[in-house]
Structures are given as structure tokens and as C-alpha cells.
Amino acid sequence: MQLIDIGANLTHDSFDHDRDAVMQRARAAGVVQMVVTGASREHSPKALALAQAHPGELFATAGVHPHHASEYTAECDAEMRALLAHDEVVAVGECGLDYFRDFSPRPAQRRAFEMQLQTAADTGKPLFLHQRDAHDDFVAIMRNFEGRLGRAVVHCFTGSREELFDYLDRDWHVGITGWLCDERRGLHLRELVRSIPAGRLMIETDAPYLLPRTVKPAPSHRRNEPMYLAHIVEELARDRGEDIATTAANATAATRAFFGLPAPPQG
């Protein structure tokens, strides 16, 4: 089974002391490639550096999460565009809107989102999107760029049936995380994931966040790792009524096509 984690925050400081071991555990669990999330002005260059240090195995995104939207200046925009010129950077983002936390003012979030959508339109690179409690504004802003954008994935999907079908109707891809395994918040996803076409379903851990609550025994530190992608695939396959190998193969094929990833390095 070959798995690809489309959203791993490997630049997070919780990995600083054992990043190589984390990657080795992921390989042992069948994770052959990962896309390292660039979510801020500080961490997007770090994501590229990690990808360059592990050619063919790690790739990166470059963008600014809505939590950090206030830092999205013209200078920041130029920095992101420079990062996106590298082949190892395979998507624009993480970008979007988050009205759940509102860590940046909503007007700043909308402006940063629009600027990054323009970058995606200019570069032709896919979009790695974030949306939480902001669906109507999110879709409205995306609609303003209709016909100018390439592929898009709404990462870490946790929303409603209506939101899911809005995304599928627009031919966007959907990323599923261990939120699926949360009996408090994710039960509705177990039914919804059956509706996602195999060619548009991708998988991710969002590590170090969202440790699947169904992992047994639960690690004492509560840090999520890419190795748990295998556990998410098992849960996802069961919910979709599929063989694990089928779910894994379809997600991997969809991911390779979406990001234009090469076959993983051998050995």
C-alpha cells in the first residue's frame, strides 16, 4: 500500500527534535510521499527547504493561512510568488477563510485570500484551501475567479452535506483527515465520505494536529504524525464500504494527478 499525505505540517516545532524519526515511521507505515504545508510567511520557506532536502519524497505548498492573513503584504506576496517558482512547491496555500477563530480580521482574511487566488491564476498551480465557518464568503470569492483557476482541494473537510456538494459541483477535490475518527465532532463525515468520487478524494493527517481519536493505544503526547495516515485510510475505507487497498490506491492516484507528483524514489 502506497500512501501520500497531502497535508503534513512538518515544519512545526514539535517535530524539531525527531523529524527524521517521524519520517522513518511514516515510511514504515506505507507513506511514500508527503506534501508539507506552508501556512505562513515564516513556515512556507521552511516547507520548501524540507522538500529540497528530501527530493521526490517531500513536496511543499506556499501560502498564508487565514490565521496569519494580517501579514499578507505586497512584500509577502512577492515572497510567496518566488517560492512558487520552485518545482518542489506544488500548490498555492494554505489559503482561505476562517471565521471560527478570527485570528485575523475578516477583511484582512478576504484580501489575503483574493491575492493568493490571483497568484494561483497567474502561476497555474493548484490551490490548497482552508474554510471554516465561512462557506458563503469563501464560495463567493472563489466564484469571482471562475475560469481563471486550475485544480483546487478543500483540505481538512469537516463541513456539512450542503458544503460538500457545493465543492463537488465545482469539481474541487476534498481532503479528509482524522476528524473522521472523532466521535464528538466527525460522525457526520462517516456518511458523507461515501458521496465523494474516488478521483477527487485525498487523504491527510494535518499533523501535528488532529490525532485520530480511534488510534489505540493513544500516544501520551497527543501529537499526530504522518504514520497515522494508514489508520485514517482504514477508517475511511470501512465508511465507504471499500477494500482498504482500493481506497488507498484511488487516493494515491488522485493525489499524483492533482499535484503532478512523480513516482516515489526507490529504496
C-alpha positions in Angstrom: 0.0 0.0 0.0 1.4 3.4 -1.1 0.0 6.4 0.7 0.5 10.1 0.2 -0.2 12.6 3.0 -1.3 15.8 1.2 -1.2 17.9 4.4 1.6 17.5 7.0 2.9 20.5 9.0 6.3 19.0 9.2 7.9 22.4 9.9 6.1 22.6 13.2 8.4 23.0 16.1 7.0 19.9 17.8 9.0 17.9 15.1 12.3 19.7 15.6 13.7 17.0 17.9 12.8 13.9 15.9 11.8 14.9 12.4 13.9 12.2 10.8 12.4 9.5 13.0 8.9 10.8 12.2 9.6 10.4 8.5 11.0 6.9 9.0 7.9 5.9 10.9 5.8 7.2 8.1 7.7 5.2 5.5 7.3 2.1 7.6 3.5 2.7 7.6 3.4 3.0 3.8 3.6 6.7 3.4 5.8 7.1 0.4 5.4 10.9 -0.2 4.1 13.9 1.7 3.1 17.5 0.9 4.5 19.8 3.6 2.0 22.6 4.3 3.3 26.2 4.0 0.9 28.2 6.1 2.7 31.4 7.0 5.4 33.8 5.9 7.8 32.1 8.3 6.9 28.5 7.5 6.4 28.4 3.7 10.2 28.9 3.1 10.9 26.2 5.7 8.5 23.8 3.8 10.4 24.4 0.6 13.7 23.8 2.4 12.4 20.4 3.7 11.2 19.4 0.3 14.6 20.3 -1.2 16.3 18.2 1.4 14.2 15.2 0.5 13.8 15.2 -3.3 11.0 13.1 -4.7 9.7 12.3 -1.2 8.6 15.6 0.2 6.9 18.5 -1.7 5.6 21.8 -0.4 2.9 24.4 -0.6 3.5 28.1 -0.3 0.9 30.4 1.2 -0.5 32.1 4.2 -3.3 30.6 6.3 -6.2 33.0 7.2 -5.0 33.0 10.8 -1.9 34.9 9.6 -3.7 37.0 6.9 -2.7 40.2 8.6 0.9 39.5 7.5 0.0 39.3 3.8 1.6 42.4 2.5 2.8 43.2 -1.0 6.2 42.0 0.1 4.8 38.8 1.4 3.0 38.3 -1.9 6.3 38.7 -3.7 7.9 36.2 -1.4 5.2 33.6 -2.0 5.5 34.0 -5.8 9.2 33.5 -5.5 8.7 30.2 -3.6 6.1 29.1 -6.1 8.7 29.3 -8.9 10.3 26.2 -7.5 9.3 22.9 -8.8 9.1 21.4 -5.3 6.3 23.8 -4.5 3.2 22.1 -5.9 0.4 24.3 -4.7 -0.7 27.8 -3.6 -1.8 27.8 0.0 -2.8 27.0 2.6 -5.2 29.9 2.0 -8.8 30.7 2.6 -11.1 31.9 5.3 -11.5 31.0 9.0 -14.4 32.8 10.8 -14.3 30.2 13.6 -11.2 31.6 15.2 -11.0 35.1 13.6 -7.3 35.3 14.5 -7.0 37.9 11.7 -9.8 40.5 10.9 -12.2 39.2 8.3 -11.4 42.0 5.8 -7.7 41.1 6.0 -8.6 37.4 5.5 -10.6 38.2 2.4 -7.9 40.4 1.0 -5.1 37.8 1.6 -7.3 35.1 0.1 -8.0 37.2 -3.1 -4.3 38.0 -3.5 -3.4 34.3 -3.3 -6.1 33.3 -5.7 -4.6 35.8 -8.1 -1.3 34.2 -7.6 -2.8 30.8 -8.4 -4.4 32.2 -11.6 -1.0 33.7 -12.6 1.1 30.6 -11.9 -1.4 27.9 -12.9 -0.6 25.9 -9.7 -3.3 24.1 -7.8 -4.9 25.5 -4.7 -4.7 24.1 -1.2 -7.7 25.7 0.5 -8.9 26.2 4.1 -12.5 27.0 5.0 -14.1 27.1 8.4 -17.4 28.7 9.3 -17.1 31.0 6.3 -18.7 29.0 3.5 -20.7 31.7 1.8 -17.9 34.2 1.6 -15.5 31.5 0.6 -17.5 30.4 -2.4 -18.4 33.9 -3.4 -14.7 34.9 -3.5 -13.8 31.7 -5.5 -16.7 32.5 -7.9 -15.0 35.8 -8.7 -12.1 33.9 -10.1 -14.2 31.4 -12.1 -12.5 30.3 -15.3 -9.1 31.5 -14.2 -8.1 28.9 -11.6 -6.8 25.4 -12.1 -7.4 22.5 -9.7 -8.4 23.1 -6.1 -8.6 20.9 -3.0 -10.6 21.9 0.2 -8.2 20.5 2.7 -9.3 19.0 6.1 -13.0 19.0 5.1 -15.3 19.0 8.2 -18.4 20.7 6.8 -22.0 19.9 6.0 -23.5 17.9 3.2 -24.5 21.2 1.5 -21.0 22.4 1.7 -19.6 19.2 0.3 -21.9 19.2 -2.7 -21.1 22.8 -3.4 -17.5 21.8 -3.7 -18.1 18.7 -5.7 -20.4 20.6 -8.1 -17.4 22.9 -8.8 -15.2 19.9 -9.5 -13.0 20.6 -6.5 -11.1 17.9 -4.6 -11.7 17.1 -0.9 -9.1 16.2 1.7 -10.2 14.0 4.6 -8.3 13.9 7.9 -8.6 12.1 11.3 -11.5 14.4 12.1 -13.4 11.5 10.6 -12.4 9.5 13.7 -13.7 12.0 16.2 -17.0 10.6 17.7 -17.7 14.1 19.2 -17.5 16.2 16.0 -16.9 13.9 13.0 -19.7 11.4 13.0 -21.5 13.1 10.1 -18.4 12.6 7.9 -18.7 8.9 8.1 -21.8 9.1 6.0 -20.7 12.0 3.8 -17.4 10.4 2.6 -19.4 7.9 0.6 -20.5 10.7 -1.7 -17.0 11.8 -2.7 -16.0 10.4 -6.1 -12.8 8.3 -5.9 -11.0 10.5 -8.3 -11.5 13.6 -6.1 -10.8 12.1 -2.6 -7.5 12.7 -1.0 -6.2 11.9 2.5 -4.1 13.8 5.0 -3.1 13.9 8.7 -2.7 17.6 9.2 0.0 16.5 11.6 0.8 17.5 14.4 -2.9 18.4 14.7 -6.0 16.1 14.7 -4.6 12.9 16.1 -7.3 10.3 15.2 -9.2 9.6 18.4 -9.6 5.9 17.4 -5.9 5.2 17.4 -5.2 2.5 20.1 -3.2 2.8 22.3 -3.4 6.6 22.2 0.1 8.1 22.4 0.6 10.0 25.6 1.8 13.2 23.9 -1.3 13.6 21.6 0.9 14.7 18.7 -0.3 13.5 15.3 2.2 12.0 12.9 2.1 11.1 9.2 2.3 7.4 10.1 -1.3 7.6 11.3 -2.4 8.2 7.7 -2.7 4.4 7.4 -5.2 4.4 10.3 -7.2 7.1 8.6 -7.3 5.1 5.4 -8.6 2.0 7.3 -11.5 4.1 8.8 -12.2 5.8 5.5 -12.4 2.5 3.6 -14.8 1.0 6.1 -17.1 4.0 5.9 -17.0 3.9 2.1 -17.7 0.2 2.0 -14.4 -0.4 0.1 -11.4 -2.6 0.5 -8.5 -0.7 2.1 -6.2 -1.3 -0.9 -8.8 0.2 -3.2 -9.3 3.3 -1.1 -5.5 3.8 -0.8 -4.8 3.2 -4.5 -7.6 5.6 -5.6 -6.5 8.3 -3.2 -2.8 8.0 -4.2 -3.7 8.1 -7.9 -5.9 11.2 -7.4 -3.2 12.9 -5.5 -0.5 12.2 -8.1 -2.7 13.6 -10.8 -3.7 16.6 -8.8 -0.3 17.8 -7.8 1.6 16.3 -10.7 3.8 14.2 -8.4 6.4 11.8 -9.8 6.7 8.2 -8.7 8.4 7.9 -5.3 12.1 7.3 -5.1 13.1 3.6 -4.7 14.8 2.3 -1.6 
